[in-house]
Amino acid sequence: MESMTINDRLKNLRVENGFTQSELAEKLQIGQTTVSAYEKSHDPNIYSLIAYADFFECSLDYLVGREKAPLPYALSPQERELIQAFRALKPQAKAYALESLKLLRSHLD
């Protein structure tokens, strides 16, 4: 079985997270043609790999093929959205949100 290339991994991360090449390019502040080249055959430089790893919250080892999964604790887009929303709350609202989640979880168990 052929292993995935860096290019394959970059494309998979983009697709799995629901971004078009243009949307990802905007987020990473690079050109859409650069994203396309990285996904086809051009190997990104270390700074671009770091930007991808930071944005997708994965390791550089995953991107270069030293790990099979992005991270054992990789977050789904929905989980990332929840964390971002939580971080934007004021401390009192965070405490309320945590208590609400605990109450919701206790009713589902």
N, C-alpha and C positions, 0 to 999 in steps of 0.2 A: 504494500500500500504506500503510495507516494505521500510524503509529508507536505503539509501546507507551507507555502512560502510566506514571507513577510507581507507581500502584496495581497495574498489571499486573506491573511489575518486582518489586515487593515480594512479590506472590503467587507469581510464578515462582521467586524465590529460596527461598521457604519450601517450596514443593512439590518443587523439584529437590533440596533438601537433606533431604527426608523428614520434615519437621516438620508436626504438626497446628497449627492456630491456637492451641490451648491450650498446647501444648508451647513454641511460640515465645514466646507471651505470658509464660510462666513464665521462660524464659531472658532475655528483655528486661526483665522485671519491670514489665510493663504488663498491662492487662486484655485478655482474649480479645476482648471487644467492640471494643476499640481496634484490635487487629490486623485484625479483620473490617472495621471502618470504613476503615482505611488501604487495604485490598485492594479495596474497592468504589468509594469516591468521595471520601473525606475525605483531603485532602493533609496528610501529617505535617509537624510543625514541624521546624526544623533539628536540634534535639536528638534527635528520634526518627530522623531520617535518619542522623545520625552513629552512633546506636546500631545501626541496621540495617547500615550500612557496616562498622562494626567487627566486628559479629557474623559477617557473611557474608564478611568480608575482600574487600570490593569498594570501588570508588571512589564518591564522591558524584556524580561526573560520570556514572557508569553509572546510578545511581538516578534522576537527573533527565533522562536521555536524551541526554546529550552524548557518550556512548560507547556503542557497540553491544554490547560484551561486558563482563561484570563486570571482568575483567582478563585480559590475555593469558596470565598465569601462574596463573589461578585454580586452587585445589586442590579435588580431589574430596573427598567426606566421608571416604573411606578414607585419603586422603593426610593429611587433617587429624588423623584418629585416630592415624595413625602418628607424626606430629610431636608430638602431645600425649603419647603414650606415651614417645617418645624424651626429651622435655623432663623427664619425671618421673624419669628414671633418674639414678643417681649417675654421676660422671665416669668411673669405671672401667667401668661397665656400658655407658655411651655408646660408649666406645672399642671394646668387645667387639661391640656391635651394629653399628657401622660396619664393622668387619672382617668380620663375618658377612655383611653385605649385599654387600660387595665380593666375597667368596668366592662367594656365591650368584649374583651377576651374572656372574662369570667362567665359571661352569659353564653358564649359559644362553646365553652369546654364541657 
